[in-house]
């Protein structure tokens, strides 16, 4: 996975999570889903970009 593919996947996941959070009225859902997605990436993919993990 290259940086552009990583960015596209993260953005698509964020959009879905934000919409689900809005419908569920759960503001933490988007962040939780992005963290779950990030954790599924392997070490090489994670090396592309680092994001802080709340846990």
N, C-alpha and C positions, 0 to 999 in steps of 0.2 A: 504494500500500500504506500503510495507516495503522499506528499503533503496535501495536494489538492483533493485527492480521494478521501483522506482523513478529514479535511475541513468540510467537505460535502456531506459525509456521513454524520459528523457531529452536528452540523446545522440542521439536517433533516431530522435527526433524533430530537434535537432541542425543540423544533417546531411542533412535533407530535407530542412531546412531553408537556410543553406549555399549554397546548390545547386541552390535553387530558387534565392538567392541573386546574385550568379554568373551569372546566365542566364539573370537576370534583370539588372545586373550591379548596384546593390543597396546594398552597404556594411552594412547598418544599419538593413536590413531586418532580418538577423539571430538573432540579439539581440532583436529586437522587437518581433519576434515570440516566443523566449524563455521566454520573460517577459509575453506575453499573456498566454502561457502554465502555467507558475508559478502561475499566478493570478487565474487560474481555479482550482488549488489545494485547498482543504479545510485547515483549521487551523492545523489539525493534520499532514497532509501531508507536509505542509510548515514547521512545526516544525522539520521535518527530516533533512532539510538543509535550510539554509538561504542564499539567494543571494541578492546582492544590486540591487535595482530597480532604473533605471535612471530617473524616473518621480516622 
